[in-house]
Amino acid sequence: TEASAQPTGPLSYDVVPPATDSIPLFLLAACDAATDGDPLRASRLALRELEAATGLAYFDLDAATHTLRWSAPLSDLLAAESATDSVALDAFLGFVHADEREPLRAAMTQALRDGTGLAASFRVAASGGTPIELRARGSTVDGVSGRRLVCVLEDVSTYASAVRDAERRATRDPLTGLGNRHYFRERAEVALRIARAKRRRMAVVFMDVDRFKRVNDSLGHRAGDTLLETLARRLHSRLRSSDIVCREPDTAVVSRLGGDECPVLLTEVQDDEATARALSRVLEAVAAPLSLEGQSLAVTMSAGVAVYPDDGDDVDTLLQRADTALYQAKAKGGNAYQFFSPRMEHQVRRRLVMEARLREALERGTLALHYQPRVDF
């Protein structure tokens, strides 16, 4: 069975069935014949041949002594000062990022104990001082002298960086660095499952900038972008690390010049009073004067709040009702927050029905103007 691993974060590893594709089969067969069928000696000879031909970085770890033999290319990559090609496992792990050291040790130990293969991605301190990401793939080999874990290593830093950049572009707004719609929905679904399982409350808040179009029209879109960046920082400064702030782009404008809506996910809220206090802090921070294009401005935001489980038990319903509450907050003049209540939906439906009937009347020409006389006595 083929072993494989993809870098999925700072560290990823799997204990997998033994892999033989880390070393080409034809080379293993040739070395096996040259070493009288001893698999361990054959693996070492094959690795030395590959090292000489390609500069291959590899190591093999002794199960009994936890002594690690490494190739010259790997030693050079790590700028190791050891004069020999054999070091203690702890010495090798000393080059591994501190957060990943013990998980990697555990994965290697398990592979040796169970006689399985290993596929791992981890960061190390390279000779230039810049951390690089390595991918290790290997198998355990049982020989006359005991069991060893033999792994080849590949520098996947460029690939891993490209993956992270792609993930960032897919989930982050390029202007403000806030999460986008996809990121918010993903996190909201996870938070909702946790809240449901632990019977906790959470709030979805829809915020947008009051009279944002006026800023764009009077100072230009560049000033509007600068304003959004400033407000994003202020939002983050007043929320907990567990709370999620995203930016809703204007889907009608590909360049996102008009997107000023920010959904906020407040996790583990105790009650409406605690949510109100948090929003008051946010609105106060946002309203602090700022300088834009040489002018001092006081910009405000409004917020609508929907709470799980009172106002809905799925993300779409909570977003819709937070948006409805936002409309009510803005109708009051802005710089305010409003919690959702069922009567709001009734008011919105009445307004939609009235607007639809007025449009229909205009199209049919059934509107008539009547004058009310005014009489003075």
C-alpha positions in Angstrom: 0.0 0.0 0.0 1.3 3.4 -0.9 2.0 5.9 1.9 1.3 9.5 1.3 1.0 12.8 3.2 0.2 16.4 2.3 1.2 19.3 4.5 -2.1 20.4 6.1 -0.8 22.8 8.7 2.3 23.3 10.9 2.5 19.5 11.4 0.8 16.6 9.9 1.7 13.0 10.2 0.3 9.5 9.7 1.5 6.1 10.6 0.9 4.1 7.5 1.5 0.6 6.1 5.1 0.0 5.1 6.1 1.8 2.0 8.6 0.6 -0.6 8.3 3.5 -3.0 10.6 5.8 -0.9 13.4 3.9 -2.6 13.1 2.8 -6.3 12.3 -0.9 -6.4 14.9 -1.6 -9.1 17.6 -0.1 -6.9 16.4 -2.1 -3.9 16.5 -5.3 -5.9 20.1 -4.7 -7.1 21.2 -3.8 -3.6 19.4 -6.8 -2.1 21.4 -9.1 -4.4 24.6 -7.4 -3.4 24.0 -7.8 0.3 23.0 -11.5 0.4 19.3 -10.7 1.0 19.7 -8.7 4.2 16.9 -6.0 3.9 18.5 -3.5 6.3 21.9 -3.6 4.5 20.1 -3.4 1.2 18.2 -0.3 2.2 21.3 1.4 3.5 23.2 0.6 0.3 20.4 1.8 -1.8 20.2 5.1 0.1 23.9 5.7 -0.2 23.7 5.1 -3.9 20.8 7.6 -4.2 22.7 10.1 -2.0 25.7 9.9 -4.3 23.6 10.3 -7.4 21.0 12.9 -6.3 22.0 14.5 -3.0 19.2 12.7 -1.3 18.4 13.7 2.3 17.5 10.7 4.5 17.9 9.2 7.9 17.4 5.8 9.5 16.6 5.4 13.2 17.6 2.4 15.3 14.6 1.1 17.4 16.8 -0.3 20.2 19.3 2.6 20.8 17.2 5.5 19.3 20.4 6.5 17.4 19.8 8.2 14.2 22.1 8.0 11.1 21.6 10.8 8.6 22.9 11.6 5.2 25.4 14.4 4.5 22.8 16.5 2.6 20.4 16.4 5.6 23.3 17.3 8.0 24.2 20.2 5.7 20.6 21.3 5.4 20.3 21.6 9.2 23.9 23.0 9.6 24.6 20.3 12.1 27.9 20.5 13.9 28.2 16.8 14.6 31.4 15.3 13.2 29.7 12.0 12.6 26.8 10.7 10.6 25.2 9.3 13.8 23.3 11.3 16.4 20.9 10.7 19.2 17.2 11.1 18.3 16.9 14.0 20.8 19.7 15.8 19.0 17.8 15.5 15.7 14.5 16.5 17.2 16.3 19.6 18.6 16.2 21.0 15.0 12.4 20.4 14.8 10.0 23.3 15.6 9.1 23.1 19.3 5.4 22.8 18.7 6.0 19.7 16.5 8.8 18.0 18.3 6.9 15.7 20.6 4.1 14.7 18.1 6.9 13.7 15.6 8.7 11.7 18.3 5.5 9.9 19.1 4.8 9.1 15.4 8.3 7.8 14.9 8.1 5.7 18.1 4.8 4.2 17.1 6.0 3.3 13.6 9.0 1.5 15.1 6.8 -0.3 17.7 4.2 -1.4 15.2 6.5 -2.1 12.2 4.6 0.4 10.0 5.6 3.2 7.7 5.6 6.9 8.4 4.4 9.9 6.4 5.0 13.3 8.1 5.4 17.0 7.4 7.2 19.2 9.9 9.2 22.4 10.2 12.9 22.6 11.0 15.4 25.4 11.6 17.5 25.4 8.4 21.1 26.6 8.0 20.0 30.1 6.8 18.0 30.7 9.9 14.7 30.6 8.0 12.3 27.7 9.0 11.6 25.2 6.2 9.0 22.5 5.9 10.1 19.0 5.3 8.1 16.0 4.2 9.4 12.6 5.5 8.3 9.3 4.0 9.6 5.9 5.0 9.2 2.4 6.3 10.5 0.2 9.1 13.0 -2.5 8.0 13.9 -5.6 10.1 17.4 -6.8 9.6 20.0 -8.9 11.4 20.9 -6.1 13.7 17.3 -5.2 14.6 14.5 -2.9 13.4 15.1 0.5 11.9 12.9 3.3 10.6 14.3 4.5 7.2 12.9 7.8 5.8 13.7 10.0 2.9 13.1 13.8 3.3 12.0 16.4 0.8 11.9 20.2 1.2 8.3 21.2 0.5 8.5 24.7 1.8 7.6 26.3 -1.6 4.7 23.9 -2.0 3.4 24.4 1.5 3.6 28.2 1.2 1.6 28.0 -2.0 -1.0 25.9 -0.4 -1.3 28.4 2.5 -1.5 31.3 0.1 -4.3 29.6 -1.8 -6.2 28.9 1.4 -5.8 32.5 2.5 -7.1 33.8 -0.9 -10.0 31.4 -0.7 -11.1 32.4 2.8 -9.9 35.9 3.4 -10.9 39.3 2.1 -7.8 40.7 0.4 -8.4 44.3 1.5 -9.1 43.9 5.2 -7.7 40.5 6.0 -11.1 39.6 7.5 -12.7 36.2 6.7 -15.0 36.1 3.7 -18.5 34.6 3.3 -17.1 31.1 2.9 -14.9 31.4 6.0 -17.7 32.8 8.1 -20.2 30.1 7.1 -17.6 27.3 7.8 -16.8 28.7 11.3 -20.4 29.4 12.0 -21.5 25.9 11.2 -18.8 24.5 13.5 -19.7 26.9 16.3 -23.4 26.0 15.9 -22.7 22.3 16.3 -20.7 23.0 19.5 -23.4 25.3 20.9 -26.0 22.7 20.1 -24.0 19.8 21.7 -23.1 21.8 24.8 -26.4 23.7 25.0 -24.8 27.0 24.8 -25.9 30.3 23.3 -24.2 32.1 20.5 -25.0 35.2 18.5 -24.8 36.2 14.9 -24.3 39.9 14.4 -24.7 41.8 11.1 -22.9 45.1 11.1 -22.4 47.7 8.4 -21.0 51.3 8.1 -23.6 54.1 8.4 -23.7 56.3 5.3 -20.6 54.5 3.8 -21.7 55.5 0.3 -21.3 59.2 1.3 -17.6 58.5 2.2 -17.0 56.8 -1.2 -18.8 59.5 -3.2 -17.1 62.4 -1.4 -13.6 61.1 -0.8 -13.3 58.3 -3.3 -13.1 54.6 -3.2 -9.4 54.6 -2.0 -10.5 56.5 1.1 -13.4 54.0 1.5 -10.9 51.1 1.4 -8.7 52.8 4.0 -11.8 53.3 6.2 -12.7 49.6 6.0 -9.1 48.6 6.9 -9.2 50.9 10.0 -12.6 49.7 11.1 -11.5 46.0 10.7 -8.6 46.7 13.1 -11.0 48.4 15.6 -13.4 45.5 15.5 -10.7 43.0 16.2 -9.4 45.1 19.1 -12.7 44.9 20.9 -13.6 41.3 20.4 -12.3 38.1 21.9 -10.0 35.8 20.0 -12.8 33.2 19.9 -15.1 35.6 18.1 -15.2 35.7 14.3 -15.3 38.8 12.2 -15.7 38.7 8.5 -16.4 41.0 5.6 -19.3 40.6 3.2 -18.3 41.8 -0.2 -20.7 43.6 -2.5 -21.4 40.7 -4.8 -22.4 43.0 -7.6 -19.0 44.5 -7.7 -16.1 42.1 -8.5 -13.5 44.6 -7.1 -15.4 44.7 -3.8 -15.2 48.5 -3.7 -18.6 48.8 -2.0 -18.6 45.9 0.5 -19.1 47.3 4.0 -21.1 44.6 5.7 -19.4 42.6 8.4 -21.0 39.6 10.0 -19.7 38.8 13.5 -19.9 35.5 15.3 -20.1 35.8 19.1 -19.5 32.4 20.7 -20.5 31.3 24.2 -22.6 34.4 25.0 -24.1 34.2 28.5 -27.1 36.4 27.9 -28.4 39.4 26.0 -26.9 41.8 28.5 -23.4 40.4 27.9 -23.9 40.6 24.2 -25.2 44.2 24.5 -22.1 45.2 26.5 -19.8 43.7 23.9 -21.5 45.5 21.1 -21.5 48.8 23.0 -17.7 48.5 23.3 -17.4 47.7 19.6 -19.6 50.7 18.5 -17.7 53.0 20.9 -14.4 52.0 19.5 -15.6 52.3 15.9 -17.0 55.8 16.5 -13.7 57.3 17.7 -12.6 60.1 15.3 -10.2 59.1 12.5 -8.2 61.0 9.9 -9.1 60.2 6.3 -7.6 62.1 3.3 -6.5 64.9 5.7 -10.0 65.2 7.2 -11.1 64.2 10.6 -14.2 62.0 10.5 -16.5 60.3 13.0 -17.8 57.2 11.3 -20.3 54.9 13.0 -21.7 51.4 12.5 -25.0 49.8 13.1 -25.6 46.2 14.2 -28.4 43.6 14.1 -28.3 40.6 16.5 -29.9 37.2 16.2 -29.3 34.7 19.0 -29.2 30.9 18.9 -31.4 29.1 19.9 -34.0 31.9 20.5 -34.0 33.3 17.0 -33.1 30.3 14.9 -31.3 27.0 14.8 -29.4 27.2 11.5 -26.9 29.7 10.1 -29.1 30.9 7.2 -32.0 31.8 9.6 -29.7 33.5 12.0 -28.1 35.6 9.3 -31.4 36.5 7.8 -32.8 37.6 11.2 -29.6 39.5 12.1 -30.0 41.4 8.8 -33.6 42.2 9.6 -32.5 43.6 13.0 -29.8 45.6 11.3 -32.4 47.3 9.1 -34.3 48.3 12.2 -31.1 49.7 13.9 -30.3 51.8 10.8 -33.9 53.0 10.7 -33.4 54.5 14.1 -30.6 56.7 12.8 -27.6 54.4 13.1 -24.8 54.0 15.6 -27.0 51.5 17.4 -27.6 47.8 17.8 -30.9 46.0 17.7 -31.8 42.5 18.8 -34.2 40.6 16.5 -37.8 40.1 17.6 -40.6 38.3 15.7 -42.6 41.6 15.1 -39.7 42.8 12.9 -40.4 40.2 10.3 -44.1 41.2 10.3 -43.1 44.8 9.7 -40.7 43.8 6.9 -43.4 41.7 5.2 -45.9 44.5 5.5 -43.4 46.9 3.9 -42.6 44.5 1.1 -46.3 43.9 0.4 -46.9 47.7 0.3 -44.0 48.3 -2.0 -45.1 45.6 -4.3 -48.7 46.9 -4.5 -47.5 50.5 -5.1 -45.3 49.3 -8.0 -48.2 47.4 -9.4 -50.5 50.4 -9.1 -47.9 52.6 -10.9 -47.6 50.1 -13.8 -51.4 49.8 -14.2 -52.0 53.6 -13.8 -54.5 53.0 -11.0 -53.1 55.7 -8.7 -55.3 58.8 -8.3 -54.4 62.1 -6.7 -57.0 63.7 -4.4 -56.6 67.1 -2.8 -57.7 67.7 0.7 -59.0 71.2 1.1 -57.7 73.4 3.8 -60.2 75.9 5.3 -59.5 78.8 7.6 -62.3 80.0 9.9 
